[in-house]
Amino acid sequence: MKKNILLITFILLISSILAGCMNTEPTDAATAEQTENAADADTENIDADTEETADTVSGEAEIIHLTDDTYHDIIDNSTGIVMVDFWAAWCGPCLQLAPILEEISAEEGITLYKLNVDENPNISYEFRITGIPMVYIYKDGEPVDSQMGAGYKQLYLDLIDKYR
């Protein structure tokens, strides 16, 4: 009996953690405003008035923040291998994954594009992003692979190596 209760408690705990990173519908205006305020606090170097912002991290990492308006113009015309990270400021696994992807970008010379799903619901809806973090690997403007959830560094390196 105690084992069953512990098992049910464990399942509920895991379910609630996973549900915390699910994004099943575009956010309403109030939620988007709250998320925008949180994202601004977390990413002070992003200028909200620009369509894309490049940051240099760890020397050679190139991080470009995308919007609904810039996504297709930039990604569809990209060359080589690039990563696109769908994330949100409130998502713990997204925040854990960010430094891993930045490190890969710096070490491998791969551009990392980031799209905040709360601030850009149209692209999120178009790609049917229902859970984050979600990382897409593109080669020459075409999606070739993806990984949902925060994985370990080698997982992403292996995905990239498949398309070199």
GIFENKA-V432372 format. One record per backbone hydrogen bond with DSSP energy under -1.0 kcal/mol. NH is the residue of the N-H (numbers start at 1). CO is the residue of the C=O. If there is no record, write none. Layout:
# GIFENKA-V432372
nh:NH co:CO
nh:NH co:CO
This chain:
# GIFENKA-V432372
nh:5 co:1
nh:6 co:2
nh:7 co:3
nh:8 co:4
nh:9 co:5
nh:10 co:6
nh:11 co:7
nh:12 co:8
nh:13 co:9
nh:14 co:10
nh:15 co:11
nh:16 co:12
nh:17 co:13
nh:18 co:14
nh:19 co:15
nh:20 co:16
nh:21 co:18
nh:22 co:19
nh:23 co:130
nh:32 co:28
nh:33 co:29
nh:34 co:30
nh:35 co:31
nh:36 co:32
nh:37 co:33
nh:38 co:34
nh:39 co:35
nh:40 co:36
nh:41 co:37
nh:42 co:38
nh:43 co:39
nh:46 co:43
nh:50 co:47
nh:55 co:63
nh:60 co:58
nh:61 co:57
nh:63 co:55
nh:64 co:112
nh:65 co:53
nh:66 co:114
nh:71 co:67
nh:74 co:70
nh:75 co:71
nh:76 co:72
nh:78 co:75
nh:82 co:138
nh:83 co:111
nh:84 co:136
nh:85 co:113
nh:86 co:134
nh:87 co:115
nh:91 co:88
nh:95 co:91
nh:96 co:92
nh:97 co:93
nh:98 co:94
nh:101 co:97
nh:102 co:98
nh:103 co:99
nh:104 co:100
nh:105 co:101
nh:106 co:102
nh:107 co:103
nh:108 co:104
nh:109 co:105
nh:112 co:62
nh:113 co:83
nh:114 co:64
nh:115 co:85
nh:117 co:87
nh:120 co:116
nh:124 co:120
nh:125 co:121
nh:126 co:122
nh:127 co:123
nh:128 co:125
nh:129 co:124
nh:132 co:21
nh:134 co:86
nh:135 co:147
nh:136 co:84
nh:137 co:145
nh:138 co:82
nh:139 co:142
nh:140 co:80
nh:142 co:139
nh:144 co:137
nh:145 co:137
nh:147 co:135
nh:149 co:133
nh:156 co:152
nh:157 co:153
nh:158 co:154
nh:159 co:155
nh:160 co:156
nh:161 co:157
nh:162 co:158
nh:163 co:160
nh:164 co:161
